Structures are given as structure tokens and as C-alpha cells.
Amino acid sequence: MTDVQPGTAAHPANAHRITTDSEITALLGDPTDAVRNKVRHELLDIDRQWIAATPFVVVSTSAPDGSCDASPKGDPAGFVHVIDDRTIAIPERKGNRRADGYRNVLANPHVGLLFVMPGRGDTLRINGRAHLVSDAPWFDDMVVKGHRPVLALVVEIDEIFGHCAKAFMRSKLWHPDTWQPGAVPSRANIAHLTERPLDSVAALEVYYGASYSSGLY
């Protein structure tokens, strides 16, 4: 990572960089007792219900050098398997094979999960320690369209808590009248510009078209 020098556009000389915990508290204030004490260490029935209704999870990891990765995982609602009150498993399907987050876990097991339910502004957060498995008896419970997971990320829960809806409310994420999917070029155009310049946009439009979903599993 390149160091950013004071006086540059990225770090103007008159910008005040926050460097202490006390500065954060002075700006944001102290959390209420309810917020401070909301962290749990085992799944409640309501948490199990939330996980069962969730089709989308963001998995955050970090390498020993501090570099980070946030990877989206999605499947039909309930795809995350609850092993017990302190352990869950997230299946891996066919993908681009980079496996950045999984390689991070091999060196640094700490992970953060964000469970997102469409139409809901509040989310469920889980922090814990993870490891990878290539098979287990409960893989049979994570079969989708006849396909078992390629592997699974097993997360031992350290913390679990609900997160309020303010970010979703401010962004109006679930308000269709605010959606602008055409504000940036299509996925095919982006791939041509950044990843696959030797492929024509027309060929990429076909690749990312209706047949793309046939390779999900």
C-alpha cells in the first residue's frame, strides 16, 4: 500500500485526522446501556429464525498483513446451516476461484458476518472464528438443485447482535423508486474495460446474459 503524504488531494494539509479513541467518543458520544450490552454469545430462537429467512450474507476477513476482504454469499433463504447454538456453517458454491477470504481464514480465523434480509432495514451481525471443511455430515442439509457445497466456512460464534436500520433508511436501499441500475455501464462493459479487454462487449453481453444463471451450481 502506498503511503499518502500530507498536502495531497487524498490527504489535504488542513484535514484533521482522528488518531485516538477519545476523539471518536467526543464526536459520536457514548453508546446507551442497551446498545453497549446487546451483544450475546449464543444463538436465540429469534436468531435461528433470522438465519433461516436470510438469503444473503457478507463475510469479512483480514490477512495477517492487515489487508481485508468482504465477500458476498447467497443462496435460497436458509442456506446458512446452524450446527448448534455457538456454531454455524456457510456453504461455498462455484465461483471465480480467487478464494481471497478463505486464504485469509487459514492465517487469521477472525471473521465478521452481516446477514441481510431483503425488505428489512435491520440486520444480524455475527463475529467469530472460522475454519474450512471439505465435507461433513450436514453437507447433505446444504444441497441446492442436487449440488453439495464445494466446501464450507464453519464459524464459531463469539458475538451476535442486531444492527439498526438507519443505514438502509438513509440509503433507501429497498425503495425501487430510487434504484438506478443504468447509472453505470453494464456488467459486460465493465468486464471489457477492466478484466477481459480481448473479449468484445457483444460476446460478454451473451456470456453475462440469460445463460449465466445456468452455471450457478
N, C-alpha and C positions, 0 to 999 in steps of 0.2 A: 504494500500500500504506500502511495506517495504522500509524504508529509505536506500538509497545507501550511504555507507561511503567512503570517500576519501581513495585512496590506494587500492581499489578493482579493479577487472578486468573490472567491469562495469563503474568505475569512477577512472581511474588511477590518481595518485597524480600529474603527470605532465600535465594533461589535463587542458586547460583553459576554465572554464565555463563562458558563456556570461550571464551577470546579469543586464545589463542596455540597455535602448533604444539607447543611443548614441553609444554603441558598435556595435549594429546591423547596424546603419546607417553608421558607419565607415567602416564596412565590405562590405555592399551591396550598399551603396550610396543612394542618394535621388531619388525618382521617378520623371519622367518627368511630366510636367504640364498636358499633355494628359492623362497619367496614373492616376495621382492624381485626375483629375476632371472627370473621365469617369463614376463615379457612378451616376445612375439615381434612381428615386423613383417611377416611373410608367412604365408599360409595353409600349413599342413602337410596331408598327405593325411588325417590324422585330423580336422582342422578341416573339410575338404571333406565328409567322411563325416557329421560332426555337422550341418552346414548342410543336407545332403541329407535328413537324418532329422527336421528341425525344422519343425513346422507353425505356430510362434508366436514372434513377435519383438516386443519392446518397443523403440520408438525414442524416445530422449530428445534434446530440443533446447533451445536457450536463445536468447531475443531479446537484442538489444543492451542493453536496459534491465535485464536480469537475470531477467526473468520466464521461467518454464520450462514445458515441455510434455512429457508422456510418453504416447506413443500406441501402442496395441496393433495389430499387423499379423498377420493369419492367413490361411492358405490350406492346401491339401493339402501334406503334408511335401515339402520340396524346392523350395518356391515361391521362395526367395531364389536368385537366379541368380549363379553365380560367373563373373566375366568373366576374371579372371586371379588370380595369387597375391596381388595387392595391391588388388583391386577387386571389389566385389560390387554387386548391384542388387536393390532391394526393390520389387515391383510395388504399385501403388495400384489398388484396386477402387472400385466405387460406395460412397459413404458419405454422411456428413451435410454435406459440402462446407465445413466450417469451415476445414480445412487449416491449423490453427494451427502445427503443426510445420513444414510446408512453407514457410510465410511466414517462420518463424524462420530456416530454412536460407538463404533469399535474402539475409538480412542477416548471419547468423552461421553459417558452414558446419559448425561443430564438432558432432558427434553422438556419442551413446553407444548401443550396441545390446546387448540381453540376449536371447540365444537360449535358449528354454525347450523341453525335450523332455518330453512327458507321461510320468510314471512315473519320471523321473530327477531326483535332487536337485541334481546338479551342473549348471552352466550354462556357456555360452560367452559371453564378453564381447568386443566389438569397439568400439574408439574410433577415430574418424577424421574426415575432412572430406567433406562431401556436396554434391552439386548435383542438380538436377532435369532430366530429359529427357522430352520428349513422345513420342519414338519412337526406335527403334534396331533394328538387325537382330535382336538377341537378344530383342526383344519376342515373337517367334514361339515362343521357348522358354518363355514365361511365360503361355501361353494356358491358361485353365481353362474348361471347358464351352463352348468356342468363343469365349470373350471374351478379347481382348487387354487388357493393363493400360491404365488411363486415363493414367497417367504412371509414372515410376519414379524412385526415390531411389537415385542412384549414390553409393556410399561408397568413398572411397579410404582404405585401412586405415593407421592409424598404430600402433595397438596391438591385440594379440589375446592373450587368455589365458583359461584355465579358472578357474571360481569354484567353491569347495567347496559341499557340500550342507547345511551347518549350518542355514541359514535355512529350507530346506524340511523338514529333520528336526525342527526346533523347532516349526514350524507344523503339521507332519503334513499338509502340503498334499495329498499323494496318498493319504491314508488315508480311504477312503469312510466309515468309522465316525465320523469327526469332522466330516463335511460337514453343514451346517445351512442349506440353501438357503432354507428358510422362515423364517429368523430375522429377515428384513426383508420388507416388503411386496413384491408382485410388481412387475416392470418397468412394467406398466400403471399400477399405483397410484402408483409413484414419478413416472412421467411426468405423471400427472394433478396431483400435488401440486406439482411443480417446473417443468414445462415446458409442459404443454398443459392448463391448467385448464378450458378451454371444451369439451374433449372428455370424454365420460363414460368412467368406468372400463370399462364394458361394451364400448364401442366400441374402446377401447385394448386390451382383452384380445383382441379379434378381430384388431386390427392387429398385435399382437405374437405372435399365435398361429401356427398351423401354416403359414399362407400367408407368413409373414415371410421364411422361407428362400427363397421363390421370387424374391426381389429381390436376392439376394446378388451376382449377376453381371449 
